[in-house]
Amino acid sequence: MDRAVESITSSGAVVWLTGMSGAGKSTIARALVHRLQTFALRATTLDGDVLRTGLNSDLGFSEAERTENLRRVAHVAALFCKEGFIAVTATISPEPEHRQNARRIIGSGTFVEVFVDTPLEVCEQRDPKGLYRRARRGEISQFTGVGSPYHAPAHPDLTLHTENSSVERCVDGIIEHLICEGHIRIRPAAGQWREPAYVRAHGR
């Protein structure tokens, strides 16, 4: 930690990463949690795909089941938040209603909606799990971006453009937003102060 800073603390928040498959949500979530942990902040990742192998393994992909999947994710995130964690979720959450419900469950004061805005063609080029190829072949029905629409947030708290921004730059942007909104509090050493961007130089 910088000598000009006495402490970095947080009373909890939920960073809700939303965007299409292949947008970079999970990669950013893992990098963000790692960075936060280097500041000795309690942080955890809630990845939608991972949760579907355990907690939500009983759910499919119908509209009702997607809604229930995200309701459960929001409640788990809220529990972590109440314990002082910064919970970083990575879910497609394609409908405005999904994200509004998550905000209601978690609470507007601690909910940070981050739109990972990546063009469909870029997501298809990345396609790390081969899901777009399968959807185009008709093997996956109602796949978001192919057989089912993704409705982008109209007024997200923060927007990231991963097609021309590195993971590190995206993480920087989220951390600066969390600082500016008071979700991360910096206590400077006596007589010292630096701009929030100083965080960029640490934890790498």
Secondary structure, 3 states (H helix, E strand, C coil): CCCCEEEEECCCEEEEEECCCCCCHHHHHHHHHHHHHHCCCCEEEEEHHHHCCCCCCCCCCCHHHHHHHHHHHHHHHHHHHHCCCEEEEEECCCCHHHHHHHHHHHCCCCEEEEEECCCHHHHHHHCCCCHHHHHHCCCCCCCECCCECCCCCCCCCEEECCCCCCHHHHHHHHHHHHHHCCCCEEEECCCCCCCHHHHHHCCC
